Every structure is written in structure tokens, then in C-alpha cells.
Amino acid sequence: MCDAPYAYASTVDRDARLIFLAGACPLDEAGSVTPIGDYAGQASRCIDNLTAALGAAGAAIEDVVSTRVLVASSERSDLGIVWDVVHHAFGEHDVPSTLLGVTVLGYEHQLVEIEAVAAVVG
């Protein structure tokens, strides 16, 4: 296995409660995609919504054990912009993640979506 700048795998304690989150979308309180046309801004909004969903399920970003980051672009630079936001949000909590460029996402003007799995012990 090569020495990559990201996590390849994680483990979950046998007694952990798993939380599977649907993709966090860049929706504001009114249900609108925001900010339109801004990869970094949408990634940040997704992180905010992901963090809120985790909190509602009794978890935090530090409990995430895996993510999938979807970016509506075929440009690697756009994927890199989104990855920088996600990587910064997770900080020292490095989890295995898949970063994908996709053709289209579910909402009009949506550029980013982030799925996650979390594990909470206790």
C-alpha cells in the first residue's frame, strides 16, 4: 500500500452504535441551494448540515468513520477545492473518504453532497 496523505481504513468498536447519514446537501433553512456556483461555499454548507444531522443523532464530527464526497464536476481542481474544505473541517480527525466527480446531483444548482457513517460507543 502506498503512503497517501489520507486515511485508507478505520475500525469501529464492537459495541458502537452506527449512524448512517444520507448525503448532506448545501441547503439553507428555506431549503434552497446556497451559495449558487460556489464549490467551497457549498462544501462548507454541507459540513454545517452534516454536523447538525450528527448532533440530532447524538454524534459529532469526531465520531465519523467514513465519508463519501460527491462533486458535480469533471475538473480535478473543483474536487480539490471541495476536498480542502472537507479536510479542514475534519482537522486532525482523518477518516477514510472517497472523493468523486459526478455528472449531476439532485437539486438544481447543487455542486456538492457529503455522505457519512459515524460510530458512537455507549
N, C-alpha and C positions, 0 to 999 in steps of 0.2 A: 504494500500500500504506500502511495506517495505521501509526502509530508505537505498537506494542503493547509491553507490559512483558515480553515473552518472545521467544525466537528463532523465526523463521519457517523457516529453512533452514540446512543445514550441507552441507559438501562433504567428500569422502573422497579422500585421496591415491590416485593410480592404483595404487601398489604396496602398498596396505593389504590386510591380511587381515581380512575381515569376519566378525564373530561375531554370530549371530542367537540371542537368548535367548528361550526360552519365558517366559511370564508368571511372574514371581517371586510366590509366594503367601506369606501370613503363617503359615507352618508352623514349629513348633518342632522340636527334634531328634527328638521322638517321632512327628512327622507330624500333630500336632494344630493346628488353627487357634487362634491366640492373638494378642492378648487378645480375647476374645469381646466384641462390642458396642462396640469402641473404634476409631474410624476412624484417629486419629493413631497409636495403638499398632500397628495392623495395617500402616499405611503404613511405619512405622519398621522393623517386622519384614521387610516386603517389601524394603526398601532393604538390610537386612543380608543377606538371602538373595540378592538381586541382586548385591551386592558379592562374596559368596562364589562365586557362579557365574562372575562375571567373572574372579576370581582363578584359578579352576580352568581357565579357558580362556586364561590368560596375558594378561589385560587388567585394567584398573582403571576406576573410575567416570569418570576423566578421558578415557577412550577412547570413551565412549558418544557416539554421533552422533544418536540419535533414541530417544524413548520414547513409549509409549502407556500411560496410567494409567487403569485401569478402577475405578470406584467403584459399588458396589451401593447406589444411592440416586437418588431423583429430586429431592432437595433440594440446591440450589446451595451452601448453607452446608456440607454434608458434603463436597462436591467441593473447596471452598475449604480445609477443614481438611486434607484429604489433600494438596492441591497445596502448601500451606505446608510440610509435612514433606518432600515431594519436592524442592521448590525449595531448601530449606535444606540438604538432603543434597548437592545438586549444587553449591551455593555459586556461585562465580564461573564455573563451567563450565556456561554456559547452552546447552542443546541444544533443538532443536525437539521439542515434545511435544504429544500430543493427550490431552486430559482428557475422559473420557466417563462419564456416568452410565448404568448398565446395570440391568436388572431383577434378575439373579441371576448369581452366579459359581459355579464348580464345586464347592467344598467347603461343607458345612453351616457356617453362621455366618461364611463368608468375606465381607468387605466391600471388600477392595482387592486388586488384582493389577497388577503393573507389568511390561510388556514392554520390551525394549531391543534396539538394534543398536549394536555397537561396531566400531571400526576400529583395527587395530594395524599400525603400519608396522615392517617389519623382521623 
